[in-house]
Amino acid sequence: MACDISNGRIEQCKDSVSGLKAIYIINYDKLNSDSVVYSTGTGEEDEIDTWVPIDTATPLNLYKFELKSTQNSFTTAINSSRDNGTTFFTQTLVAALKRQDVVTTKNVKLLAYGRPRIVVRTMTDQFFLMGLDQGADVSAGEISSGAALGDFNGYSLTFTAEEELPANFIDCTDEATLKAVFNNGTDDAVIVTS
């Protein structure tokens, strides 16, 4: 049967931490999901090895947003129906971006209009791709100035993506290898922070 598993899992050590370091936004129309190359030996469509951008004349931009709070999270919910014979995965990213400014407000507006793909980087330097086929939508959010002096001032965004598969691992461990994953044939991707 095609859905039989082929290995188990031993109890894991308590040497991991949770949380997110950063997200990297990729404009949806810059990548074609048919051109993804998956790592061999990890199982079909589980880990992305390389992804050549549509435009091979210029490097792909990865727009980095650093995350430094316990309000950030990334989860994947499994939605499965035995009656309907269907399964899909809801990927949810919650990002809190501190302090308001004109440039970020404009970017938040454009993110709400669009459906980007998002690379999520965890505190343990695991990288995941959110919204492989459908992209991610801003499904909720708030721009807040707070009330008291110590209240949160900034952007609270919730991104949601519904996909046929869980969020893919990306075969990299740092920003240098992340940029190489999105090489256009001559140039690695560029990480943009301002």
HUURQUI-V247857 format. One record per residue. N is the residue number from 1. RES is the residue in one letter. OMEGA is omega in whole degrees, 0 to 359 (none if undefined). Layout:
BEGIN
n res omega
N RES OMEGA
N RES OMEGA
END
This chain:
BEGIN
n res omega
1 M 185
2 A 182
3 C 176
4 D 177
5 I 185
6 S 174
7 N 179
8 G 183
9 R 177
10 I 177
11 E 184
12 Q 177
13 C 180
14 K 184
15 D 181
16 S 174
17 V 180
18 S 177
19 G 182
20 L 176
21 K 187
22 A 168
23 I 180
24 Y 183
25 I 176
26 I 177
27 N 189
28 Y 187
29 D 179
30 K 182
31 L 176
32 N 185
33 S 177
34 D 182
35 S 177
36 V 174
37 V 183
38 Y 178
39 S 177
40 T 178
41 G 180
42 T 184
43 G 184
44 E 172
45 E 178
46 D 183
47 E 180
48 I 177
49 D 178
50 T 177
51 W 182
52 V 179
53 P 178
54 I 180
55 D 181
56 T 180
57 A 181
58 T 179
59 P 177
60 L 175
61 N 171
62 L 184
63 Y 187
64 K 173
65 F 178
66 E 180
67 L 182
68 K 180
69 S 177
70 T 179
71 Q 184
72 N 179
73 S 176
74 F 181
75 T 175
76 T 178
77 A 177
78 I 179
79 N 186
80 S 179
81 S 177
82 R 181
83 D 182
84 N 183
85 G 183
86 T 173
87 T 172
88 F 187
89 F 178
90 T 180
91 Q 183
92 T 177
93 L 174
94 V 182
95 A 176
96 A 181
97 L 185
98 K 173
99 R 180
100 Q 171
101 D 186
102 V 184
103 V 181
104 T 177
105 T 178
106 K 179
107 N 178
108 V 177
109 K 181
110 L 176
111 L 178
112 A 179
113 Y 188
114 G 176
115 R 184
116 P 165
117 R 186
118 I 171
119 V 181
120 V 179
121 R 181
122 T 177
123 M 179
124 T 178
125 D 166
126 Q 181
127 F 179
128 F 175
129 L 178
130 M 174
131 G 183
132 L 184
133 D 188
134 Q 187
135 G 181
136 A 178
137 D 168
138 V 184
139 S 176
140 A 179
141 G 182
142 E 170
143 I 191
144 S 173
145 S 181
146 G 179
147 A 180
148 A 183
149 L 183
150 G 181
151 D 178
152 F 176
153 N 180
154 G 188
155 Y 173
156 S 184
157 L 172
158 T 177
159 F 178
160 T 175
161 A 175
162 E 187
163 E 177
164 E 183
165 L 172
166 P 178
167 A 182
168 N 166
169 F 173
170 I 184
171 D 177
172 C 181
173 T 179
174 D 183
175 E 180
176 A 180
177 T 174
178 L 180
179 K 181
180 A 178
181 V 183
182 F 179
183 N 183
184 N 182
185 G 177
186 T 184
187 D 172
188 D 175
189 A 180
190 V 176
191 I 184
192 V 180
193 T 180
194 S none
END
